[in-house]
Amino acid sequence: MTAHQSLLPPGWKRPRGYANGIAATGRMVFTAGVVGWDAEECFAAPDLGGQFRQVLLNTLAILAEGGAGPEHIVRMTWYVTSRDDYLASLPAIGDAYRELIGKTFPAMAVVEVVALVEAEAKIEIETIAIVPDAA
Protein backbone atom coordinates (compact mmCIF):
# COMPACT_ATOMS: atom_id res chain seq x y z
CA MET A 1 0.00 0.00 0.00
CA THR A 2 1.18 3.53 -0.70
CA ALA A 3 1.04 6.24 1.95
CA HIS A 4 -2.73 6.03 1.83
CA GLN A 5 -5.56 4.72 -0.30
CA SER A 6 -8.67 6.72 -1.13
CA LEU A 7 -11.90 4.82 -0.42
CA LEU A 8 -14.63 5.17 -3.06
CA PRO A 9 -17.48 2.65 -2.90
CA PRO A 10 -18.54 1.21 -6.28
CA GLY A 11 -21.02 3.40 -8.14
CA TRP A 12 -20.36 6.49 -6.00
CA LYS A 13 -19.54 9.77 -7.69
CA ARG A 14 -15.94 10.85 -7.01
CA PRO A 15 -15.95 13.87 -4.64
CA ARG A 16 -14.13 17.05 -5.70
CA GLY A 17 -11.27 18.16 -3.48
CA TYR A 18 -11.56 15.52 -0.76
CA ALA A 19 -11.96 11.77 -0.21
CA ASN A 20 -14.93 9.98 1.34
CA GLY A 21 -12.48 7.90 3.36
CA ILE A 22 -8.82 6.93 3.56
CA ALA A 23 -7.10 3.65 4.49
CA ALA A 24 -3.51 4.00 5.70
CA THR A 25 -0.79 2.29 7.68
CA GLY A 26 2.21 3.85 9.37
CA ARG A 27 3.20 6.38 12.05
CA MET A 28 0.49 8.90 12.86
CA VAL A 29 1.21 12.62 13.21
CA PHE A 30 -1.48 14.94 14.60
CA THR A 31 -1.83 18.70 14.80
CA ALA A 32 -3.86 20.61 17.31
CA GLY A 33 -6.39 23.11 16.04
CA VAL A 34 -4.22 25.46 13.96
CA VAL A 35 -5.24 29.06 13.31
CA GLY A 36 -3.92 31.59 10.83
CA TRP A 37 -1.49 33.51 12.96
CA ASP A 38 2.27 33.69 12.54
CA ALA A 39 5.05 32.42 14.84
CA GLU A 40 4.56 35.51 17.04
CA GLU A 41 0.83 34.71 17.35
CA CYS A 42 -0.19 37.74 15.27
CA PHE A 43 -2.83 37.64 12.54
CA ALA A 44 -1.39 39.32 9.43
CA ALA A 45 -4.46 38.60 7.30
CA PRO A 46 -7.91 39.78 8.38
CA ASP A 47 -9.70 37.72 5.69
CA LEU A 48 -10.52 34.01 5.68
CA GLY A 49 -8.54 33.34 2.48
CA GLY A 50 -5.38 34.88 3.90
CA GLN A 51 -5.81 33.15 7.24
CA PHE A 52 -6.40 29.83 5.45
CA ARG A 53 -3.09 30.17 3.62
CA GLN A 54 -1.30 30.82 6.93
CA VAL A 55 -3.08 27.86 8.54
CA LEU A 56 -1.68 25.61 5.79
CA LEU A 57 1.83 27.03 6.22
CA ASN A 58 1.59 26.50 9.99
CA THR A 59 0.20 22.98 9.53
CA LEU A 60 2.98 22.01 7.11
CA ALA A 61 5.62 23.33 9.54
CA ILE A 62 4.14 21.25 12.38
CA LEU A 63 3.86 18.13 10.22
CA ALA A 64 7.49 18.56 9.07
CA GLU A 65 8.58 18.46 12.72
CA GLY A 66 7.00 15.00 12.85
CA GLY A 67 8.60 13.86 9.60
CA ALA A 68 5.40 14.26 7.54
CA GLY A 69 4.64 16.23 4.41
CA PRO A 70 1.45 17.21 2.60
CA GLU A 71 1.38 13.85 0.81
CA HIS A 72 0.89 12.13 4.19
CA ILE A 73 -2.27 14.05 5.17
CA VAL A 74 -5.22 11.67 5.54
CA ARG A 75 -7.75 13.72 7.55
CA MET A 76 -8.58 17.40 8.05
CA THR A 77 -11.37 18.99 10.06
CA TRP A 78 -11.98 22.64 9.26
CA TYR A 79 -13.89 24.96 11.62
CA VAL A 80 -15.07 28.22 10.03
CA THR A 81 -16.90 31.08 11.69
CA SER A 82 -19.04 31.86 8.63
CA ARG A 83 -20.34 29.51 5.96
CA ASP A 84 -21.00 32.49 3.68
CA ASP A 85 -17.46 33.81 4.14
CA TYR A 86 -16.11 30.30 3.46
CA LEU A 87 -18.09 29.98 0.22
CA ALA A 88 -17.05 33.48 -0.92
CA SER A 89 -13.40 32.63 -0.16
CA LEU A 90 -13.32 29.37 -2.14
CA PRO A 91 -11.19 30.79 -5.00
CA ALA A 92 -8.48 31.94 -2.56
CA ILE A 93 -8.80 28.71 -0.57
CA GLY A 94 -8.42 26.62 -3.72
CA ASP A 95 -5.39 28.60 -4.90
CA ALA A 96 -3.61 28.24 -1.54
CA TYR A 97 -4.50 24.55 -1.24
CA ARG A 98 -3.21 23.70 -4.73
CA GLU A 99 -0.02 25.70 -4.14
CA LEU A 100 0.81 24.28 -0.70
CA ILE A 101 -0.85 20.86 -0.50
CA GLY A 102 -1.04 19.93 -4.17
CA LYS A 103 -3.00 16.89 -5.28
CA THR A 104 -3.45 15.30 -1.84
CA PHE A 105 -7.16 14.89 -1.13
CA PRO A 106 -7.74 13.66 2.44
CA ALA A 107 -10.99 12.85 4.16
CA MET A 108 -12.34 16.26 5.22
CA ALA A 109 -15.16 17.93 7.08
CA VAL A 110 -15.96 21.65 7.18
CA VAL A 111 -18.02 22.80 10.15
CA GLU A 112 -19.47 26.26 10.81
CA VAL A 113 -19.03 27.31 14.43
CA VAL A 114 -20.31 30.33 16.33
CA ALA A 115 -16.81 31.45 17.28
CA LEU A 116 -13.25 30.27 17.82
CA VAL A 117 -11.26 30.82 21.01
CA GLU A 118 -8.92 33.25 19.22
CA ALA A 119 -11.28 36.17 18.53
CA GLU A 120 -9.58 37.23 15.26
CA ALA A 121 -9.52 33.69 13.85
CA LYS A 122 -11.91 32.94 11.01
CA ILE A 123 -10.74 29.35 10.49
CA GLU A 124 -9.11 26.60 12.55
CA ILE A 125 -7.98 23.24 11.14
CA GLU A 126 -7.02 19.95 12.79
CA THR A 127 -4.93 17.58 10.66
CA ILE A 128 -3.92 13.93 10.81
CA ALA A 129 -1.06 12.60 8.70
CA ILE A 130 0.23 9.05 8.40
CA VAL A 131 3.84 8.49 7.44
CA PRO A 132 4.26 5.03 5.87
CA ASP A 133 6.46 2.47 7.56
CA ALA A 134 9.91 2.20 5.99
CA ALA A 135 10.15 -0.72 3.58
mmCIF file of the C-alpha atoms, coordinates in Angstrom:
data_MODEL
# 
_entry.id   MODEL 
# 
loop_
_atom_site.group_PDB 
_atom_site.id 
_atom_site.type_symbol 
_atom_site.label_atom_id 
_atom_site.label_alt_id 
_atom_site.label_comp_id 
_atom_site.label_asym_id 
_atom_site.label_entity_id 
_atom_site.label_seq_id 
_atom_site.pdbx_PDB_ins_code 
_atom_site.Cartn_x 
_atom_site.Cartn_y 
_atom_site.Cartn_z 
_atom_site.occupancy 
_atom_site.B_iso_or_equiv 
_atom_site.pdbx_formal_charge 
_atom_site.auth_seq_id 
_atom_site.auth_comp_id 
_atom_site.auth_asym_id 
_atom_site.auth_atom_id 
_atom_site.pdbx_PDB_model_num 
ATOM 1   C CA . MET A 1 1   ? 0.000   0.000  0.000  1.00 0.00 ? 1   MET A CA 1 
ATOM 2   C CA . THR A 1 2   ? 1.179   3.530  -0.704 1.00 0.00 ? 2   THR A CA 1 
ATOM 3   C CA . ALA A 1 3   ? 1.042   6.238  1.953  1.00 0.00 ? 3   ALA A CA 1 
ATOM 4   C CA . HIS A 1 4   ? -2.733  6.026  1.829  1.00 0.00 ? 4   HIS A CA 1 
ATOM 5   C CA . GLN A 1 5   ? -5.561  4.719  -0.299 1.00 0.00 ? 5   GLN A CA 1 
ATOM 6   C CA . SER A 1 6   ? -8.674  6.717  -1.128 1.00 0.00 ? 6   SER A CA 1 
ATOM 7   C CA . LEU A 1 7   ? -11.899 4.825  -0.423 1.00 0.00 ? 7   LEU A CA 1 
ATOM 8   C CA . LEU A 1 8   ? -14.625 5.169  -3.061 1.00 0.00 ? 8   LEU A CA 1 
ATOM 9   C CA . PRO A 1 9   ? -17.483 2.654  -2.900 1.00 0.00 ? 9   PRO A CA 1 
ATOM 10  C CA . PRO A 1 10  ? -18.537 1.208  -6.279 1.00 0.00 ? 10  PRO A CA 1 
ATOM 11  C CA . GLY A 1 11  ? -21.020 3.404  -8.139 1.00 0.00 ? 11  GLY A CA 1 
ATOM 12  C CA . TRP A 1 12  ? -20.364 6.488  -5.997 1.00 0.00 ? 12  TRP A CA 1 
ATOM 13  C CA . LYS A 1 13  ? -19.541 9.773  -7.688 1.00 0.00 ? 13  LYS A CA 1 
ATOM 14  C CA . ARG A 1 14  ? -15.941 10.853 -7.008 1.00 0.00 ? 14  ARG A CA 1 
ATOM 15  C CA . PRO A 1 15  ? -15.953 13.874 -4.644 1.00 0.00 ? 15  PRO A CA 1 
ATOM 16  C CA . ARG A 1 16  ? -14.130 17.049 -5.698 1.00 0.00 ? 16  ARG A CA 1 
ATOM 17  C CA . GLY A 1 17  ? -11.267 18.164 -3.484 1.00 0.00 ? 17  GLY A CA 1 
ATOM 18  C CA . TYR A 1 18  ? -11.556 15.520 -0.761 1.00 0.00 ? 18  TYR A CA 1 
ATOM 19  C CA . ALA A 1 19  ? -11.964 11.772 -0.208 1.00 0.00 ? 19  ALA A CA 1 
ATOM 20  C CA . ASN A 1 20  ? -14.932 9.979  1.340  1.00 0.00 ? 20  ASN A CA 1 
ATOM 21  C CA . GLY A 1 21  ? -12.485 7.904  3.355  1.00 0.00 ? 21  GLY A CA 1 
ATOM 22  C CA . ILE A 1 22  ? -8.820  6.935  3.565  1.00 0.00 ? 22  ILE A CA 1 
ATOM 23  C CA . ALA A 1 23  ? -7.101  3.651  4.487  1.00 0.00 ? 23  ALA A CA 1 
ATOM 24  C CA . ALA A 1 24  ? -3.513  3.995  5.696  1.00 0.00 ? 24  ALA A CA 1 
ATOM 25  C CA . THR A 1 25  ? -0.794  2.290  7.679  1.00 0.00 ? 25  THR A CA 1 
ATOM 26  C CA . GLY A 1 26  ? 2.214   3.854  9.369  1.00 0.00 ? 26  GLY A CA 1 
ATOM 27  C CA . ARG A 1 27  ? 3.205   6.377  12.051 1.00 0.00 ? 27  ARG A CA 1 
ATOM 28  C CA . MET A 1 28  ? 0.488   8.895  12.857 1.00 0.00 ? 28  MET A CA 1 
ATOM 29  C CA . VAL A 1 29  ? 1.214   12.623 13.213 1.00 0.00 ? 29  VAL A CA 1 
ATOM 30  C CA . PHE A 1 30  ? -1.479  14.940 14.600 1.00 0.00 ? 30  PHE A CA 1 
ATOM 31  C CA . THR A 1 31  ? -1.826  18.696 14.796 1.00 0.00 ? 31  THR A CA 1 
ATOM 32  C CA . ALA A 1 32  ? -3.859  20.614 17.306 1.00 0.00 ? 32  ALA A CA 1 
ATOM 33  C CA . GLY A 1 33  ? -6.393  23.112 16.038 1.00 0.00 ? 33  GLY A CA 1 
ATOM 34  C CA . VAL A 1 34  ? -4.219  25.455 13.961 1.00 0.00 ? 34  VAL A CA 1 
ATOM 35  C CA . VAL A 1 35  ? -5.242  29.062 13.313 1.00 0.00 ? 35  VAL A CA 1 
ATOM 36  C CA . GLY A 1 36  ? -3.921  31.594 10.829 1.00 0.00 ? 36  GLY A CA 1 
ATOM 37  C CA . TRP A 1 37  ? -1.489  33.509 12.963 1.00 0.00 ? 37  TRP A CA 1 
ATOM 38  C CA . ASP A 1 38  ? 2.272   33.690 12.541 1.00 0.00 ? 38  ASP A CA 1 
ATOM 39  C CA . ALA A 1 39  ? 5.046   32.417 14.840 1.00 0.00 ? 39  ALA A CA 1 
ATOM 40  C CA . GLU A 1 40  ? 4.565   35.509 17.043 1.00 0.00 ? 40  GLU A CA 1 
ATOM 41  C CA . GLU A 1 41  ? 0.825   34.711 17.346 1.00 0.00 ? 41  GLU A CA 1 
ATOM 42  C CA . CYS A 1 42  ? -0.189  37.743 15.270 1.00 0.00 ? 42  CYS A CA 1 
ATOM 43  C CA . PHE A 1 43  ? -2.830  37.643 12.538 1.00 0.00 ? 43  PHE A CA 1 
ATOM 44  C CA . ALA A 1 44  ? -1.385  39.319 9.434  1.00 0.00 ? 44  ALA A CA 1 
ATOM 45  C CA . ALA A 1 45  ? -4.460  38.595 7.300  1.00 0.00 ? 45  ALA A CA 1 
ATOM 46  C CA . PRO A 1 46  ? -7.907  39.783 8.382  1.00 0.00 ? 46  PRO A CA 1 
ATOM 47  C CA . ASP A 1 47  ? -9.700  37.724 5.688  1.00 0.00 ? 47  ASP A CA 1 
ATOM 48  C CA . LEU A 1 48  ? -10.524 34.011 5.680  1.00 0.00 ? 48  LEU A CA 1 
ATOM 49  C CA . GLY A 1 49  ? -8.539  33.340 2.476  1.00 0.00 ? 49  GLY A CA 1 
ATOM 50  C CA . GLY A 1 50  ? -5.380  34.884 3.897  1.00 0.00 ? 50  GLY A CA 1 
ATOM 51  C CA . GLN A 1 51  ? -5.810  33.147 7.235  1.00 0.00 ? 51  GLN A CA 1 
ATOM 52  C CA . PHE A 1 52  ? -6.397  29.827 5.454  1.00 0.00 ? 52  PHE A CA 1 
ATOM 53  C CA . ARG A 1 53  ? -3.086  30.165 3.615  1.00 0.00 ? 53  ARG A CA 1 
ATOM 54  C CA . GLN A 1 54  ? -1.298  30.817 6.932  1.00 0.00 ? 54  GLN A CA 1 
ATOM 55  C CA . VAL A 1 55  ? -3.085  27.856 8.543  1.00 0.00 ? 55  VAL A CA 1 
ATOM 56  C CA . LEU A 1 56  ? -1.682  25.614 5.794  1.00 0.00 ? 56  LEU A CA 1 
ATOM 57  C CA . LEU A 1 57  ? 1.827   27.033 6.221  1.00 0.00 ? 57  LEU A CA 1 
ATOM 58  C CA . ASN A 1 58  ? 1.593   26.498 9.987  1.00 0.00 ? 58  ASN A CA 1 
ATOM 59  C CA . THR A 1 59  ? 0.204   22.977 9.527  1.00 0.00 ? 59  THR A CA 1 
ATOM 60  C CA . LEU A 1 60  ? 2.980   22.005 7.113  1.00 0.00 ? 60  LEU A CA 1 
ATOM 61  C CA . ALA A 1 61  ? 5.615   23.329 9.541  1.00 0.00 ? 61  ALA A CA 1 
ATOM 62  C CA . ILE A 1 62  ? 4.135   21.249 12.382 1.00 0.00 ? 62  ILE A CA 1 
ATOM 63  C CA . LEU A 1 63  ? 3.862   18.128 10.216 1.00 0.00 ? 63  LEU A CA 1 
ATOM 64  C CA . ALA A 1 64  ? 7.488   18.562 9.067  1.00 0.00 ? 64  ALA A CA 1 
ATOM 65  C CA . GLU A 1 65  ? 8.581   18.459 12.724 1.00 0.00 ? 65  GLU A CA 1 
ATOM 66  C CA . GLY A 1 66  ? 6.997   14.998 12.850 1.00 0.00 ? 66  GLY A CA 1 
ATOM 67  C CA . GLY A 1 67  ? 8.596   13.862 9.596  1.00 0.00 ? 67  GLY A CA 1 
ATOM 68  C CA . ALA A 1 68  ? 5.403   14.259 7.545  1.00 0.00 ? 68  ALA A CA 1 
ATOM 69  C CA . GLY A 1 69  ? 4.640   16.232 4.413  1.00 0.00 ? 69  GLY A CA 1 
ATOM 70  C CA . PRO A 1 70  ? 1.450   17.213 2.605  1.00 0.00 ? 70  PRO A CA 1 
ATOM 71  C CA . GLU A 1 71  ? 1.380   13.853 0.805  1.00 0.00 ? 71  GLU A CA 1 
ATOM 72  C CA . HIS A 1 72  ? 0.893   12.135 4.186  1.00 0.00 ? 72  HIS A CA 1 
ATOM 73  C CA . ILE A 1 73  ? -2.268  14.048 5.166  1.00 0.00 ? 73  ILE A CA 1 
ATOM 74  C CA . VAL A 1 74  ? -5.216  11.669 5.540  1.00 0.00 ? 74  VAL A CA 1 
ATOM 75  C CA . ARG A 1 75  ? -7.749  13.719 7.551  1.00 0.00 ? 75  ARG A CA 1 
ATOM 76  C CA . MET A 1 76  ? -8.583  17.400 8.051  1.00 0.00 ? 76  MET A CA 1 
ATOM 77  C CA . THR A 1 77  ? -11.375 18.990 10.064 1.00 0.00 ? 77  THR A CA 1 
ATOM 78  C CA . TRP A 1 78  ? -11.982 22.641 9.261  1.00 0.00 ? 78  TRP A CA 1 
ATOM 79  C CA . TYR A 1 79  ? -13.894 24.959 11.615 1.00 0.00 ? 79  TYR A CA 1 
ATOM 80  C CA . VAL A 1 80  ? -15.072 28.223 10.030 1.00 0.00 ? 80  VAL A CA 1 
ATOM 81  C CA . THR A 1 81  ? -16.904 31.081 11.691 1.00 0.00 ? 81  THR A CA 1 
ATOM 82  C CA . SER A 1 82  ? -19.038 31.863 8.626  1.00 0.00 ? 82  SER A CA 1 
ATOM 83  C CA . ARG A 1 83  ? -20.342 29.511 5.957  1.00 0.00 ? 83  ARG A CA 1 
ATOM 84  C CA . ASP A 1 84  ? -21.000 32.486 3.675  1.00 0.00 ? 84  ASP A CA 1 
ATOM 85  C CA . ASP A 1 85  ? -17.459 33.814 4.137  1.00 0.00 ? 85  ASP A CA 1 
ATOM 86  C CA . TYR A 1 86  ? -16.113 30.302 3.456  1.00 0.00 ? 86  TYR A CA 1 
ATOM 87  C CA . LEU A 1 87  ? -18.087 29.984 0.217  1.00 0.00 ? 87  LEU A CA 1 
ATOM 88  C CA . ALA A 1 88  ? -17.050 33.483 -0.919 1.00 0.00 ? 88  ALA A CA 1 
ATOM 89  C CA . SER A 1 89  ? -13.398 32.630 -0.162 1.00 0.00 ? 89  SER A CA 1 
ATOM 90  C CA . LEU A 1 90  ? -13.321 29.365 -2.141 1.00 0.00 ? 90  LEU A CA 1 
ATOM 91  C CA . PRO A 1 91  ? -11.194 30.792 -5.002 1.00 0.00 ? 91  PRO A CA 1 
ATOM 92  C CA . ALA A 1 92  ? -8.476  31.944 -2.560 1.00 0.00 ? 92  ALA A CA 1 
ATOM 93  C CA . ILE A 1 93  ? -8.797  28.711 -0.567 1.00 0.00 ? 93  ILE A CA 1 
ATOM 94  C CA . GLY A 1 94  ? -8.423  26.622 -3.723 1.00 0.00 ? 94  GLY A CA 1 
ATOM 95  C CA . ASP A 1 95  ? -5.387  28.596 -4.895 1.00 0.00 ? 95  ASP A CA 1 
ATOM 96  C CA . ALA A 1 96  ? -3.609  28.238 -1.540 1.00 0.00 ? 96  ALA A CA 1 
ATOM 97  C CA . TYR A 1 97  ? -4.505  24.550 -1.243 1.00 0.00 ? 97  TYR A CA 1 
ATOM 98  C CA . ARG A 1 98  ? -3.214  23.696 -4.728 1.00 0.00 ? 98  ARG A CA 1 
ATOM 99  C CA . GLU A 1 99  ? -0.018  25.699 -4.141 1.00 0.00 ? 99  GLU A CA 1 
ATOM 100 C CA . LEU A 1 100 ? 0.808   24.284 -0.698 1.00 0.00 ? 100 LEU A CA 1 
ATOM 101 C CA . ILE A 1 101 ? -0.850  20.861 -0.499 1.00 0.00 ? 101 ILE A CA 1 
ATOM 102 C CA . GLY A 1 102 ? -1.043  19.927 -4.165 1.00 0.00 ? 102 GLY A CA 1 
ATOM 103 C CA . LYS A 1 103 ? -2.998  16.889 -5.276 1.00 0.00 ? 103 LYS A CA 1 
ATOM 104 C CA . THR A 1 104 ? -3.453  15.305 -1.837 1.00 0.00 ? 104 THR A CA 1 
ATOM 105 C CA . PHE A 1 105 ? -7.161  14.885 -1.128 1.00 0.00 ? 105 PHE A CA 1 
ATOM 106 C CA . PRO A 1 106 ? -7.735  13.659 2.440  1.00 0.00 ? 106 PRO A CA 1 
ATOM 107 C CA . ALA A 1 107 ? -10.993 12.848 4.156  1.00 0.00 ? 107 ALA A CA 1 
ATOM 108 C CA . MET A 1 108 ? -12.344 16.257 5.223  1.00 0.00 ? 108 MET A CA 1 
ATOM 109 C CA . ALA A 1 109 ? -15.157 17.932 7.081  1.00 0.00 ? 109 ALA A CA 1 
ATOM 110 C CA . VAL A 1 110 ? -15.960 21.655 7.181  1.00 0.00 ? 110 VAL A CA 1 
ATOM 111 C CA . VAL A 1 111 ? -18.017 22.802 10.148 1.00 0.00 ? 111 VAL A CA 1 
ATOM 112 C CA . GLU A 1 112 ? -19.473 26.257 10.806 1.00 0.00 ? 112 GLU A CA 1 
ATOM 113 C CA . VAL A 1 113 ? -19.034 27.313 14.426 1.00 0.00 ? 113 VAL A CA 1 
ATOM 114 C CA . VAL A 1 114 ? -20.315 30.327 16.327 1.00 0.00 ? 114 VAL A CA 1 
ATOM 115 C CA . ALA A 1 115 ? -16.808 31.451 17.280 1.00 0.00 ? 115 ALA A CA 1 
ATOM 116 C CA . LEU A 1 116 ? -13.251 30.269 17.819 1.00 0.00 ? 116 LEU A CA 1 
ATOM 117 C CA . VAL A 1 117 ? -11.259 30.823 21.005 1.00 0.00 ? 117 VAL A CA 1 
ATOM 118 C CA . GLU A 1 118 ? -8.920  33.249 19.218 1.00 0.00 ? 118 GLU A CA 1 
ATOM 119 C CA . ALA A 1 119 ? -11.281 36.175 18.534 1.00 0.00 ? 119 ALA A CA 1 
ATOM 120 C CA . GLU A 1 120 ? -9.582  37.231 15.259 1.00 0.00 ? 120 GLU A CA 1 
ATOM 121 C CA . ALA A 1 121 ? -9.524  33.694 13.853 1.00 0.00 ? 121 ALA A CA 1 
ATOM 122 C CA . LYS A 1 122 ? -11.914 32.943 11.007 1.00 0.00 ? 122 LYS A CA 1 
ATOM 123 C CA . ILE A 1 123 ? -10.738 29.345 10.492 1.00 0.00 ? 123 ILE A CA 1 
ATOM 124 C CA . GLU A 1 124 ? -9.111  26.604 12.554 1.00 0.00 ? 124 GLU A CA 1 
ATOM 125 C CA . ILE A 1 125 ? -7.979  23.245 11.141 1.00 0.00 ? 125 ILE A CA 1 
ATOM 126 C CA . GLU A 1 126 ? -7.018  19.950 12.790 1.00 0.00 ? 126 GLU A CA 1 
ATOM 127 C CA . THR A 1 127 ? -4.932  17.576 10.662 1.00 0.00 ? 127 THR A CA 1 
ATOM 128 C CA . ILE A 1 128 ? -3.918  13.933 10.812 1.00 0.00 ? 128 ILE A CA 1 
ATOM 129 C CA . ALA A 1 129 ? -1.055  12.601 8.702  1.00 0.00 ? 129 ALA A CA 1 
ATOM 130 C CA . ILE A 1 130 ? 0.233   9.053  8.403  1.00 0.00 ? 130 ILE A CA 1 
ATOM 131 C CA . VAL A 1 131 ? 3.842   8.490  7.436  1.00 0.00 ? 131 VAL A CA 1 
ATOM 132 C CA . PRO A 1 132 ? 4.258   5.032  5.873  1.00 0.00 ? 132 PRO A CA 1 
ATOM 133 C CA . ASP A 1 133 ? 6.463   2.472  7.558  1.00 0.00 ? 133 ASP A CA 1 
ATOM 134 C CA . ALA A 1 134 ? 9.909   2.195  5.995  1.00 0.00 ? 134 ALA A CA 1 
ATOM 135 C CA . ALA A 1 135 ? 10.151  -0.717 3.583  1.00 0.00 ? 135 ALA A CA 1 
# 
